[in-house]
Amino acid sequence: MADSQLIYNCPGCGKPTTASQGGLTNRCQYCGLVARIGAPGTVFKYFYPSKVDAFGARMAADRFLKENQLPLTGNIIRAEFYYLPFYRFRGMALDYIASTVAETKPITGEGEIDESVSLTTKLQLKGKDFDVTIPGVSEIGFGMISLGIRPVAVPLYGFCPTDISRDAIIIGSDISAAEIPAKATDLHRTNLGLYNKGRAIYSAMIGEQLSVIYFPIWALTHQVGGQEKTVFVDALAKRGYQQSDSAFKFGGSRSAGQNSQFITPMRHQCPNCGQDLEEKPFSLFYPCSNCRRAYLLDKNGYRQVAPQVAVAANAPFWRFKLELAGKKTYKTVKDFSELLVSEPAFLRKEKRDRQFYLYSPAFFAGDVNRWTEMALRIVKSQPHDELVEGLPAVGPDVCVEEKEAKQMAAFLWDIATAKYLKLKKAGFQVDENILPPGEIIWLPLQDEVLLSKSRNFRQVNVVSK
């Protein structure tokens, strides 16, 4: 997925430096300080600076009115500058689709076509990147229901109160961040119904990032012929986009900092010995070259982990123990072979007494469809590689946090068991809430094409002795 550019003030030298928006760590282009600029699962504030002042906004409003053959602005009663919040949801839309396919019979011996049609159901797994902006306020008086610009196209700035004009009215988001994934899912389902012939049996929206972008808008209330009107100006593109036939005054609340946080860059260093950790913009996993400990980033900072790797491992995965209770407790591969009776991989002797796991990739790849199909194969094969404590020599960065991995694992379980109707009736449903805490392991993956499309595949994790 393409990444837009972020500009933030370096905590070392104070200069504005660039990074990938959504990145977690970055090296300052001026002083070289590696800073931690993000945290998984945190909704950060960004903004676009205004490109016009009040005079420029009036010029843009008059151009808009002239183009639409409307009277130009008259007596300006009020010129107000707003920052309107939009949520940006980035993630992966995954669907298991049942399509009805019509098939005609082949040409008969007499050279005529038998026009009788048979209908068959085709099951298809689909995945794609999903990047959408959703208004953070229920107030629609501004006439802007989307950003009107792709966030990847224009650099964003880390929201900082000192960078915002004192005259700006920063509007509070009255829609909570918790509501946005469901809204994004609804948008996807609408699009799915429009562009796909079929119905989704199972769907999942795996979120890579949620953020709030404050967009600059001028609202110019003016009087023409004794009537008050308001022209709205996109202060980034420097263009008017709508006129209201009444005076506009925002009646909602100003921002109190709800639903999102300010970006607060800090030095990126080992919690144990203070050694600077390396710059890996989107990675959650960081080994220390000095004390040889390894950490995962989380909301609270750094969590120490003990990495486990297989021989020739090159790809990180989350795995979650799965135990289901029915007439008996199912927890080994042998137990699950009684439920998933047509999976030949479960019958291998070396696997039968091993714990059954749900697996989910801990890395992202550009080919979402191939990435998902690979993950499904891992669940169905139940790898039995011997693991040892250590660090992988090479592989893509760990970019998927545990909550998202659980969502993915539950979706893969639904797909893997879709054909077992009795299993569903028996109540063996799995969702992210019943899965225990997971662990990250590294396994060998032979799909070089998929790995080549993942983030930082050649990133070396080995630390020097």
N, C-alpha and C positions, 0 to 999 in steps of 0.2 A: 504494500500500500504506500503510495507516495506520501511524503512528509512535508508539511509546511515549515516555514522558518520561524523560529522564535527569537526575539531579542530581549535580553535581560541584563541587569547590572551585575557585574562580577563582584563577589564579596571580597576578593583580594585587592584589585586595583580600582574598582568602582566604575570601570568603563563599560559602555554597552557592548555586549558580545553576542554572537549568534550561536544558535543551537537548533536542533530539530525539535519542533513542537511535539510534545508528548514524550520527549526523551527524559531519562532519569539522571544521567550524568553527562558532563560536558567539560572540555578543556578550554580555558579562556584563550582567545587568539592573541591577547596582548601580554599577559603575565604568565601564562602556562598553568595556572591553578586549575586542578580538577575539582569541580564542584558537584555536589548532589543537588539537582534542581527539581526533583520530582519524587513522588512516592506512589507505589501501586495502590489503586483504589481510591485515590484522592482526587476530588473535583477541583481543578485549579481555575483561577480567573485569568483571562486574556482580554486584550482590547485592541481595536484599530484606532489610531489617532486621527483626529479630524484633519482634513486637507483644506478646509475653508473656514474663514471667520464669518461674522454676521453679515458683513458687506458682500463677501464672496457667495454666501448662501442666498442672498437676495438676487444677485446676478444669475445664479443657477436657477432660481425660482422663475425669474422673468424669461429665461431661455425656454424653460419647460412650458410656461403659459403661452409664449409666442408660437412654439411648435404645435401646440394644441389649439391654436386660434382662440385663446381666451384673453380677457383683459389683463394687462400687466399689473403688478403689485401696486396698490395705492398707498394710503397712509399706513405705515407699519405701526401697529398697536403693541405688538409683543413679539420678540425674537428669543426663542428658548432653545437651548442646546441640551439634548438628551443622550444618555447612553442606555441603549435598549439591550437586555440580556437575551442571548440565544444559547441553548444547549447544543453542543456538538457531540453526537454519538458516533463512534467509530468501532466497527467490529466485523463479525462474520455472520451472515445469514445462512443457516443450514436447514435443508428440507429433505424429507423423504417423501417423494411425490408418486402418487398412483395416477397414471394416465390411461385413458381408454383409447386404444389404437384400432382403427378400422383397417381391415385387410381384405383385398379382393382375391378371388381364386385365380389361378393361372389360366392361360389361354387353353381352350379345349382342343381336341384332335382335329376338329373341323375348321380351326382357325378363327373361331368366334370366342368372345370373352364372356365367361360366366359372371354375371354381374352380382351374384349373391355375395354378401359381405359378412365377414365374421368379426366379432369384437373381442379383443383381448385386452387384458390389463397389464400395463408395463410399470414396474416399480423402478424408480430412479433416484439416486442420491445426488443432491446438488448443493454446492456451496459457493458463496461469492463474498467479496468485500462489500461492506456497507458503510457509507459515510453520509450522514444526514444532519441537518440543523433544524431545531425545533424551538419555537418561541418559548421563553422562560416566563412569560406573563400571559394572563388570560385577557388582558386589555388589548383590543384589536384596533383601537382608534388611530394607531400610527399607519395602518394600511400596509404593513410589511409582515408577511407571514413566513418568510425565510430570509436568509442573509442576502440573497441576490448575488452572491459571489462564492466561489468555491474557496474554502479556507486554505487549500494548498496553493492557491494562486498568488496570495499577497502575504508578506510577512506579518506575523502577530507579535504583540508586545506583552511581556509579563505585566499584569495589572499591578500598578503601584500608585497609591493615593497621591504621592507627590508629583506624579506625571500627569495627573488629571486636572483640568482647569477648575478653579474654584466655582466658576459659574455653571458648571455642568450639573445637570440633574441625573444622578445615577439611579436608575429604576431597580427596585427590588424584584427578585424572581419569586412570584407567588405560586409557582409550580415547583415541587420538590424534585431533587435529583433522582429520588427513588422511583418516580413515575415515568422517567424518560425511557428506560429500556422497554417497558410495555408499549409506550407510544411508538417507539421505533419498530417494534414487532408488528404493531397494527399497520403502520405504513408499508412495511415489507409484505404483509399478507394481502393488502390491497393491490400492490404491484404484482404480486404472484398470481392473483386472480385475473389480472388484466393481460399478462404476457405469457402465462403458462396454461395449457389445456390439461387440466387435471386438478387433483386436490392433494393438499399436504396431509399425509397421515401423521407425521411427526415433524415438528419445527423447533429450532433453537436459535437464539440470538446470543452469540458469545461476544461480550463487549471487550474491546481492546482498550478503549479510553473514553471517558466522559469528561467534558470540560465546559466552561461557560465563556462565551465570547461576547464582550460588550461592543455594540455597534453604534457609531455616531450618527445622530439625526438632528437636523435643525427643523423646528416647527415655527413658521413665520405667519403670524396672524395679522392680516391687513384688512383695510376697509375699502371697498369698491362700490360706488353708487349707493352708499348708505347701508351696505350689507357686509358683515364680517365674514371673511373666508380664511382658511389656513392652507398654506402650501408646505408640503413636507419635502425636505431635501436630504438626499443621501450624501453625507459629509465626507465619505471616503471616495466615491466616484464623482463627487462635485456635480450632481445632477438632481433636478426635481423629479419626483416620481408620482405625486398625487396631490390633488387639491380637494379639500373638504369645504362644503358650502355652509360652514358654521365655524364659529370660533372654537379652537381646541384648547383644552386645559386638562392636563393629566390628573386623574383623580385617585390614582393608586398610591402605594407607599414607595418611599425612597429606599435605596439599598441599605440594609443594616448588616451586610456581610453574610447573609444567610445562604445556605445551599452550596457554597463554594469557598475556597481559601486562596489567600495570596501566596504567590510563589516566594519562598524564602531560601535562596541559595545558601548552602553551607559547605564547608570543606569536606571532601569525600575521603575518609581515612578509616583504617582498621580500629574498631572499638577496643581491641585488646592492647595493641602496641603503638597505635598512632601512625603507623606507616600509611603513606598515601596509597589509595587503591587505584586501579587502572580505570581509564575512561572507556566504557562500553555503553554507548548512549541508551540502548533499549534493554539492556540486560538486568535481570534481577539477581544474578549470581556473581559473587566476587570473591576470589581467593586472595589471601594476603601473601605476598612474596617474602615477608620477613618472618612471621610467626607460623605460617603455613596453616592458618585456620581458614575456614571458608564461610561465607555469609550469604543469606538471602535478604534482599530488601523487603521491608513491609511497612505498613503505615507508621509503626512505632520506631522505625530505624533499621537496625541490622539484627538479624536472627541467625545465630550460628547453626550450621548444618554439617553433617558428616556425609559427603558425597560417596555414592557407591557406583562403581562402573564395571562393565563386562569387558572381556577381551575384545580389542578392536572397536570399542564403543565410539560412536561419533554423533549421537543424537540424544538429547535429554527428553525424558518422559516423566510425567506424574503417574503414580500408581496408587490405587486405593483398595484396601482389603474389602471384599464383598462377602457378607454372610447373610443368608436369608433363612428365615424360620418358617416351616410349614409343619407337615407331619414329622419331619426331622429337620435338623439344622444343616444347611448346605454351606460349606466353606472351602472344601478342597476341589481341585479340578475334577476328581473322580465323582464327587457329589454333584457337581454341575453338569457332568456328562449325562446324568439321569434326567436333567431338565432340558438341556440342549442336545437332544439325542442324535442329531445328524452332523455334529461337528467332529470329523475324524481326528483332528489334532488333539482332542481331549483323551483319546484312547491310548496314547503313547505311554508306556510304562514309567518313563522317567518323569512324567508330569503328574501322574494320577494322585499322588499324596501331597502335592504342593498346594500352597494357599492359592485360592482363585482371586485374581485382581481385575479391576477395571483400569484400563490405561487411557491416558490422554496425552497428546504431545505437549511438551513444555516449550516448544519453539514455534515460531510462525513461519509460514512459507507463502510466497506470492500466489501459488496455484492452490486455492482453497479447496477445490474439488478433489484434487489428487491427495492433498494433505489429509482430508477427512477419510477418504477411502483407505489410505495407508493406516490411519488410526483404527479403523474398523477391523482391518486384517490383524493388527496386533492384539486386539481384544479377543478375536476368534482363534488366534494361534497360541495364546498364553505362553510367551517365551519363557524358557527355563535356563537362561544363561546364568552361570555362576557369577556372583557379584563380589567385588572386594572394595574396601575403602580406599579411595584415591581420587585423582582428578583426571578428567578426560584430556587427551592430548589435543584433540581438534574436534570442532563441531559448531553448530549454530548456537547463538546466545539463548539462554533461558529467558523467555519473554512473556510467558503465560503465568499469571498468578493463580494461586490455589483455588479461589472461588470460581474463576472461569474454567479451570480444568475440571472441577466437579460438574459444572453445567455440561461441558462437553462429554464427560464420561457417562452421565445419565442419558444424554441423547444417543450415544453409541450403544448403550444397553437396549434402548428402545428399538433401534434399528436391528441389532443382533437378534432380538427375540420377537421381531414383528410377525414371523410366520408361525410362532408357537401360541396359538389361540388359547389352549388350555392353560398355558403358563400365565397368561394375562388374567384369565378368570380365577386362577388360584390366588391372585392378589400379590404376585411377585413384582410389583412396580418398584422402580428405583428412582429417587430424585436426589438432588444435591444435598438436601437436608439430612438424609439418613447415612450419607457416606462419612466415614471417619476421617481424621486428619491424614493427609497423603504424604508421600515421600518422593523425592526426585532421584531418579536413577538414569544412567546413561547406557544405551543399548546400541549394538551395531545395526545400521540401516543401510541397505544396499541400493536404495533409490537415489542415485547421484543427481538425477535431473531435479528431483524434489529438493534435495539438500542445496543444490546450486541456487535455488530460488528462495532460500531461507536467509534470515538476517545474520550477517557476519559468520558465514559457514567456516571460514578459515581462521576464525579467532582462536588463538592459542590460550588455553587455560592453565597449562603447566607452569608452576612457579619454580624458580631456581632454588637450589638447596643452599 
